[in-house]
Amino acid sequence: MRQNKPYWHSLLKHFETEDYFTNGLTLPFVIGAGRNINEQAALLTIDELFKDFEKSGEYINVLKCDNIGEYVFRIGDKEDAKIYPTKGFLIMIDNCFENYPTIAEIVLHLNDLYNDFIKVGNYSKIQGEWDKFDEQDIARIDEVKEIH
């Protein structure tokens, strides 16, 4: 079944539905998965992904995950936006970006944190280290390829 939603929407929804994450996925994971889902697609930048988030009309939840020590993202909803602070489409579950007044500043911060990992294809944090997707990551991303 093909959907008209962006790949990242299918990815986040599928991983949540299948309980593949607790809090969300990191930006490097989301960006790297895009290449696996559509090998012909250009790798998105963090800025492009955020513009895509905004354009989609979806709320996106973000928090700093205690398990992996990284920012993680998932699809949010209007109810979350009533409870937690927001900056545009971003719902900050734990106020992780309270010191960044704009989304542009958040994107700059995320670029500083993650661009080097993305550039070398280290999209997954495995046992505390950024690395290539492992077999389990690839198998799960391939499931999304089937439904997207």
C-alpha positions as CSV (number, residue, x, y, z in Angstrom):
1,M,0.0,0.0,0.0
2,R,1.7,3.2,-1.1
3,Q,1.1,6.4,0.8
4,N,1.3,10.1,-0.2
5,K,2.9,11.0,3.1
6,P,6.7,11.7,3.3
7,Y,8.9,8.8,4.0
8,W,9.8,10.1,7.5
9,H,6.1,10.1,8.4
10,S,5.7,6.4,7.4
11,L,9.0,5.6,9.2
12,L,8.0,7.3,12.5
13,K,4.5,5.9,12.5
14,H,5.6,2.4,11.6
15,F,8.4,2.3,14.2
16,E,5.9,3.6,16.9
17,T,3.2,1.1,15.9
18,E,5.6,-1.8,16.0
19,D,7.1,-0.6,19.4
20,Y,10.6,-0.3,17.8
21,F,11.3,2.8,20.0
22,T,10.4,4.1,23.4
23,N,10.5,7.9,22.8
24,G,11.3,8.5,19.1
25,L,14.1,8.3,16.5
26,T,17.2,10.5,16.2
27,L,17.6,12.8,13.2
28,P,20.5,10.9,11.8
29,F,18.4,7.7,11.9
30,V,15.5,9.4,10.2
31,I,17.7,11.0,7.5
32,G,19.7,7.9,6.8
33,A,16.5,5.8,6.6
34,G,15.3,8.0,3.8
35,R,18.2,6.8,1.6
36,N,17.3,3.2,2.4
37,I,13.7,3.7,1.7
38,N,14.3,5.4,-1.6
39,E,17.9,4.8,-2.9
40,Q,17.3,7.4,-5.7
41,A,16.4,10.2,-3.2
42,A,19.0,12.7,-2.1
43,L,19.9,12.6,1.5
44,L,18.0,15.3,3.3
45,T,19.7,17.9,5.4
46,I,18.5,18.6,8.9
47,D,17.2,22.0,7.6
48,E,15.3,20.3,4.7
49,L,13.8,17.8,7.1
50,F,12.6,20.5,9.4
51,K,11.1,22.4,6.5
52,D,9.4,19.2,5.5
53,F,8.1,18.7,9.1
54,E,6.7,22.2,9.0
55,K,5.2,21.9,5.6
56,S,3.4,18.6,6.5
57,G,1.2,20.3,9.1
58,E,2.1,17.6,11.6
59,Y,3.2,18.3,15.2
60,I,6.5,16.7,16.0
61,N,7.4,15.8,19.5
62,V,11.0,16.1,20.7
63,L,12.8,15.2,23.9
64,K,16.3,14.3,25.0
65,C,16.1,10.5,25.5
66,D,17.7,9.4,28.7
67,N,18.4,5.9,27.3
68,I,20.7,7.1,24.5
69,G,21.4,10.7,25.5
70,E,20.2,12.1,22.2
71,Y,17.3,14.2,20.9
72,V,14.6,11.9,19.5
73,F,11.5,12.8,17.4
74,R,8.1,11.3,16.9
75,I,4.8,12.3,15.4
76,G,2.8,14.4,18.0
77,D,-0.8,15.6,18.0
78,K,-3.0,18.6,19.2
79,E,-3.4,17.1,22.6
80,D,0.3,17.0,23.2
81,A,0.4,20.7,22.0
82,K,-2.1,21.6,24.7
83,I,0.1,20.0,27.5
84,Y,3.7,20.8,26.5
85,P,5.5,24.0,25.3
86,T,5.7,24.4,21.5
87,K,7.8,26.3,19.0
88,G,5.8,26.2,15.8
89,F,5.3,22.6,14.9
90,L,7.8,21.3,17.6
91,I,6.4,20.1,20.9
92,M,9.1,20.0,23.5
93,I,8.2,17.2,25.9
94,D,11.0,18.0,28.3
95,N,11.8,21.7,27.5
96,C,15.1,20.4,25.8
97,F,15.2,23.5,23.6
98,E,14.1,26.1,26.0
99,N,17.3,28.1,25.5
100,Y,16.8,28.3,21.7
101,P,14.3,31.0,20.9
102,T,13.7,30.0,17.3
103,I,13.5,26.9,15.2
104,A,16.3,28.2,13.1
105,E,18.5,28.2,16.2
106,I,17.4,24.7,17.1
107,V,18.4,23.6,13.6
108,L,21.8,25.2,13.9
109,H,22.3,23.4,17.2
110,L,21.2,20.0,15.7
111,N,23.5,20.6,12.7
112,D,26.4,21.0,15.1
113,L,25.5,17.8,16.9
114,Y,24.7,15.5,14.0
115,N,26.1,16.7,10.7
116,D,29.4,15.0,11.0
117,F,27.7,11.6,11.8
118,I,25.3,12.0,8.9
119,K,28.1,12.9,6.4
120,V,29.9,9.6,7.1
121,G,26.8,7.4,7.2
122,N,26.7,6.8,10.9
123,Y,23.0,7.0,11.4
124,S,22.4,4.7,14.3
125,K,23.5,5.0,17.9
126,I,24.5,1.4,18.9
127,Q,25.8,0.7,22.4
128,G,26.6,4.4,23.0
129,E,28.4,4.9,19.6
130,W,27.3,6.3,16.3
131,D,27.6,3.7,13.6
132,K,26.2,2.4,10.3
133,F,22.8,0.8,10.4
134,D,23.0,-2.7,11.8
135,E,21.0,-5.7,10.4
136,Q,18.1,-5.1,12.7
137,D,17.8,-1.4,11.7
138,I,17.9,-2.3,8.0
139,A,15.3,-5.0,8.4
140,R,13.0,-2.6,10.2
141,I,13.6,0.2,7.7
142,D,12.9,-2.4,4.9
143,E,9.4,-2.9,6.4
144,V,8.7,0.8,5.9
145,K,9.9,0.5,2.3
146,E,7.1,-2.1,1.8
147,I,4.3,0.2,3.0
148,H,5.6,3.6,1.8
